[in-house]
């Protein structure tokens, strides 16, 4: 499988697969346990039993304390080993089983066996230790099987919805902001995030702003188009795609300069009145240039 790749290429491929798997498992945990137990990290039943093991919660809290700006949500600080322990908990596995049944038709024991085989190569990858070709094949094959199972699961859920269309799950920008959909405000079927009052996200003429979105990966990227617009226009056209790089000029100066990302599926019909299927609007403050002052004055 890997004989045409260099060692660095193999390691990078394996890291990408592991990171993608971690993302999918966190999504599964967060969506399922939020729906069934609310604040699941703090949940304690009537008998005093925690839903999530105290050791996992304590280590998670320590990670958040050490690097509070790195994680937008508690679930984002969950490691692969933690995610596997949560999912394979005998009392919880039935909640997650529908999403994993295509990868692990035999159930919890099978899931635990194969997912735990990913931990050693994962640790080797992130501590600059070598991994064998066999371990690399395990990482790619097992991760792909699990991700494909989850895609089928979420695809089936989408088919049950009245409007099964791609939606934006999160966005990030060059200020280091990262927001998930549940951290944005609903607006006319789409979502809004107003950063115009955030002192650490102020723009000036001459700056370059980068925004990047992530669309629900249950949908193939060839099944929809991503386009960008700006309330103040663009200096250069922004190519269709998940990433926009915007040069800020004096034309953008405003208390609220809006950037809009539009998702349009390849259907004859569309969910929104505007002819789109999902929309994200992000607002920034763009200050006017001042003679004799610097950006640090923001």
C-alpha positions as CSV (number, residue, x, y, z in Angstrom):
1,X,0.0,0.0,0.0
2,X,2.8,2.5,0.9
3,X,5.8,1.3,-1.0
4,X,5.7,4.3,-3.4
5,X,5.7,6.8,-0.4
6,X,8.5,8.2,1.7
7,X,8.5,7.8,5.4
8,X,7.5,11.4,6.0
9,X,4.5,11.0,3.5
10,X,3.4,7.8,5.3
11,X,3.6,9.5,8.7
12,X,1.7,12.6,7.5
13,X,-1.0,10.4,5.9
14,X,-1.4,8.4,9.2
15,X,-1.6,11.6,11.2
16,X,-4.3,13.0,8.9
17,X,-6.3,9.8,9.3
18,X,-5.9,9.8,13.1
19,X,-7.0,13.5,13.4
20,X,-10.0,12.9,11.1
21,X,-11.0,9.9,13.2
22,X,-10.6,11.9,16.4
23,X,-12.9,14.6,15.0
24,X,-15.6,12.1,14.0
25,X,-15.5,10.3,17.4
26,X,-15.7,13.6,19.3
27,X,-18.7,14.5,17.1
28,X,-20.4,11.2,17.8
29,X,-19.8,11.5,21.6
30,X,-20.9,15.1,21.8
31,X,-24.1,14.7,19.8
32,X,-25.3,11.5,21.3
33,X,-24.5,12.3,25.0
34,X,-25.7,15.9,24.8
35,X,-29.0,14.7,23.5
36,X,-29.3,12.0,26.2
37,X,-27.7,13.6,29.2
38,X,-27.2,17.3,28.7
39,X,-23.9,18.4,30.3
40,X,-22.5,14.9,30.1
41,X,-19.0,15.7,31.5
42,X,-20.7,16.8,34.8
43,X,-23.6,14.4,34.8
44,X,-24.1,12.3,38.0
45,X,-27.1,10.0,38.4
46,X,-29.2,9.6,41.5
47,X,-26.9,7.0,42.9
48,X,-23.9,9.3,42.6
49,X,-22.4,7.6,39.6
50,X,-20.6,9.7,37.0
51,X,-21.4,9.3,33.3
52,X,-17.8,10.0,32.3
53,X,-15.0,8.6,34.5
54,X,-13.5,11.0,36.9
55,X,-10.0,10.4,35.7
56,X,-10.9,11.4,32.1
57,X,-12.7,14.5,33.3
58,X,-9.8,15.5,35.6
59,X,-7.2,15.1,32.8
60,X,-9.5,17.1,30.4
61,X,-9.9,19.9,32.9
62,X,-6.1,20.0,33.4
63,X,-5.6,20.3,29.6
64,X,-8.1,23.1,29.4
65,X,-6.4,24.9,32.3
66,X,-2.9,24.6,30.7
67,X,-4.0,25.8,27.3
68,X,-7.4,27.6,27.6
69,X,-7.2,29.2,24.1
70,X,-6.7,26.0,22.3
71,X,-10.1,24.4,22.8
72,X,-13.5,25.9,22.1
73,X,-15.4,23.1,23.8
74,X,-14.6,20.5,26.4
75,X,-15.1,17.7,23.9
76,X,-12.3,19.1,21.8
77,X,-9.8,18.4,24.6
78,X,-10.7,14.7,24.6
79,X,-7.8,12.4,23.4
80,X,-8.3,9.4,21.2
81,X,-7.8,7.1,24.1
82,X,-10.4,9.0,26.1
83,X,-12.9,8.8,23.2
84,X,-12.4,5.1,22.9
85,X,-12.9,4.6,26.7
86,X,-16.1,6.6,26.6
87,X,-17.5,4.9,23.5
88,X,-16.7,1.4,24.7
89,X,-18.0,1.9,28.2
90,X,-20.4,-1.1,28.6
91,X,-23.1,1.3,30.0
92,X,-22.8,3.7,27.0
93,X,-22.0,1.6,24.0
94,X,-25.6,1.1,23.0
95,X,-25.9,4.9,22.5
96,X,-23.0,4.9,20.0
97,X,-23.6,1.5,18.4
98,X,-25.8,2.8,15.5
99,X,-23.0,4.9,14.2
100,X,-20.4,2.1,14.4
101,X,-22.4,-0.9,13.3
102,X,-21.1,-0.9,9.7
103,X,-17.5,-1.0,11.0
104,X,-18.1,-3.3,14.0
105,X,-21.2,-5.5,13.4
106,X,-20.2,-7.8,16.3
107,X,-20.6,-5.0,18.8
108,X,-18.6,-3.5,21.6
109,X,-15.9,-6.1,22.1
110,X,-15.0,-5.9,18.4
111,X,-15.0,-2.1,18.5
112,X,-12.8,-2.0,21.6
113,X,-10.3,-4.5,20.2
114,X,-9.7,-2.8,16.8
115,X,-9.8,0.8,18.1
116,X,-7.3,0.1,20.9
117,X,-4.9,-1.2,18.2
118,X,-4.7,2.5,17.0
119,X,-3.3,3.9,20.3
120,X,0.2,2.6,20.1
121,X,0.9,3.9,16.5
122,X,-0.9,7.1,17.4
123,X,1.4,7.7,20.3
124,X,4.4,6.8,18.2
125,X,3.4,9.3,15.5
126,X,3.0,12.2,17.9
127,X,6.3,11.5,19.8
128,X,8.5,11.2,16.7
129,X,8.9,7.4,17.1
130,X,9.0,5.1,14.1
131,X,6.0,3.0,13.1
132,X,6.1,-0.1,10.9
133,X,4.4,-0.4,7.6
134,X,1.9,-2.9,9.2
135,X,1.0,-0.3,11.8
136,X,0.6,2.4,9.2
137,X,-1.8,0.1,7.3
138,X,-3.8,-0.5,10.4
139,X,-4.1,3.2,11.1
140,X,-5.3,3.9,7.6
141,X,-7.6,0.9,7.2
142,X,-9.2,0.9,10.7
143,X,-9.7,4.7,10.7
144,X,-11.2,4.7,7.2
145,X,-13.6,1.9,8.1
146,X,-14.8,3.7,11.2
147,X,-15.2,7.1,9.5
148,X,-17.1,5.5,6.6
149,X,-19.4,3.8,9.1
150,X,-20.1,7.2,10.7
151,X,-20.6,8.8,7.3
152,X,-23.2,6.2,6.5
153,X,-24.9,6.7,9.8
154,X,-25.1,10.5,9.5
155,X,-26.1,10.2,5.9
156,X,-29.0,8.0,6.9
157,X,-30.0,10.5,9.6
158,X,-29.9,13.3,6.9
159,X,-32.1,11.3,4.6
160,X,-34.8,11.3,7.3
161,X,-34.7,15.0,7.5
162,X,-37.1,17.0,5.4
163,X,-34.2,18.9,3.9
164,X,-31.1,16.8,3.5
165,X,-28.5,19.4,2.5
166,X,-24.9,20.2,3.4
167,X,-24.4,22.5,6.3
168,X,-21.5,24.4,7.8
169,X,-20.2,22.7,11.0
170,X,-17.5,25.2,12.0
171,X,-15.3,28.0,10.8
172,X,-11.9,29.4,11.8
173,X,-10.0,32.6,10.9
174,X,-6.5,34.0,10.9
175,X,-7.0,35.6,14.3
176,X,-7.1,32.1,15.8
177,X,-10.9,32.1,16.3
178,X,-12.6,28.7,16.0
179,X,-16.3,28.3,16.4
180,X,-18.6,25.4,16.0
181,X,-22.2,25.7,14.7
182,X,-23.7,25.5,18.2
183,X,-21.6,28.5,19.1
184,X,-23.2,30.7,16.4
185,X,-26.5,32.5,16.2
186,X,-29.3,31.2,14.0
187,X,-30.5,33.6,11.4
188,X,-33.0,33.0,8.6
189,X,-32.0,29.3,8.4
190,X,-28.3,30.1,8.4
191,X,-25.9,31.2,11.1
192,X,-24.1,34.4,12.2
193,X,-21.0,35.1,14.3
194,X,-20.5,38.8,15.2
195,X,-16.8,39.5,16.0
196,X,-17.1,43.2,15.5
197,X,-17.0,43.9,19.2
198,X,-14.1,41.5,19.9
199,X,-10.9,43.6,20.5
200,X,-8.6,40.8,19.5
201,X,-10.2,40.5,16.0
202,X,-9.9,44.1,14.7
203,X,-8.8,44.6,11.1
204,X,-6.9,47.5,9.5
205,X,-6.4,48.4,5.9
206,X,-3.4,46.4,4.7
207,X,-4.3,43.3,6.7
208,X,-5.0,40.0,5.1
209,X,-8.0,38.0,6.6
210,X,-8.3,34.3,6.1
211,X,-11.4,32.4,6.8
212,X,-12.0,28.6,6.5
213,X,-15.1,26.6,6.9
214,X,-15.8,22.9,7.4
215,X,-18.9,21.4,5.8
216,X,-20.6,18.3,7.1
217,X,-18.3,15.5,5.7
218,X,-21.3,13.2,5.2
219,X,-21.7,15.1,1.9
220,X,-19.2,14.7,-0.9
221,X,-17.5,18.0,-1.8
222,X,-18.5,17.5,-5.4
223,X,-22.2,17.6,-4.4
224,X,-22.2,21.3,-3.5
225,X,-20.5,24.7,-4.2
226,X,-19.0,27.0,-1.7
227,X,-18.9,30.7,-2.6
228,X,-18.0,33.9,-0.7
229,X,-19.3,37.5,-0.8
230,X,-18.4,40.6,1.2
231,X,-20.6,43.6,2.2
232,X,-17.8,45.9,1.0
233,X,-16.7,43.9,-2.0
234,X,-13.4,42.1,-2.7
235,X,-10.2,43.5,-4.1
236,X,-9.7,40.3,-6.0
237,X,-12.3,37.6,-6.7
238,X,-12.4,34.8,-4.1
239,X,-12.3,31.3,-5.7
240,X,-15.0,28.9,-4.8
241,X,-13.9,26.6,-2.0
242,X,-13.7,26.2,1.8
243,X,-11.0,28.9,2.3
244,X,-11.1,32.6,1.6
245,X,-8.1,34.9,1.7
246,X,-9.2,38.6,1.7
247,X,-7.0,41.7,1.4
248,X,-8.4,44.5,3.5
249,X,-8.4,48.0,2.1
250,X,-9.9,51.3,3.0
251,X,-13.0,50.3,1.1
252,X,-13.7,47.7,3.9
253,X,-13.6,50.3,6.7
254,X,-16.8,49.8,8.8
255,X,-18.0,49.1,12.3
256,X,-19.4,45.9,10.9
257,X,-17.9,44.5,7.7
258,X,-19.6,41.3,6.8
259,X,-18.2,38.2,5.1
260,X,-20.7,35.7,3.8
261,X,-20.1,32.1,2.9
262,X,-22.9,30.4,0.8
263,X,-23.4,26.7,0.4
264,X,-25.4,25.6,-2.6
265,X,-26.1,21.9,-3.3
266,X,-26.4,20.5,-6.8
267,X,-30.1,20.1,-6.5
268,X,-33.0,21.5,-8.5
269,X,-34.4,22.8,-5.2
270,X,-32.8,24.7,-2.3
271,X,-33.6,25.0,1.4
272,X,-33.4,28.8,1.7
273,X,-35.4,31.6,0.1
274,X,-32.2,33.1,-1.2
275,X,-31.6,30.0,-3.3
276,X,-28.9,28.6,-1.0
277,X,-28.8,25.6,1.3
278,X,-26.8,27.1,4.1
279,X,-25.2,30.5,4.9
280,X,-22.6,31.7,7.3
281,X,-22.2,35.5,8.0
282,X,-19.2,36.7,10.0
283,X,-18.8,40.4,11.1
284,X,-15.6,42.2,11.8
285,X,-14.7,45.8,12.7
286,X,-12.3,47.4,10.2
287,X,-10.7,50.6,11.5
288,X,-9.7,53.5,9.4
289,X,-6.0,54.2,8.8
290,X,-4.6,56.8,11.2
291,X,-1.5,58.9,10.4
292,X,1.1,58.5,13.1
293,X,-0.6,55.5,14.8
294,X,0.0,51.8,14.6
295,X,-2.1,48.7,14.6
296,X,-1.1,48.0,18.1
297,X,-3.3,50.9,19.1
298,X,-6.3,48.6,18.5
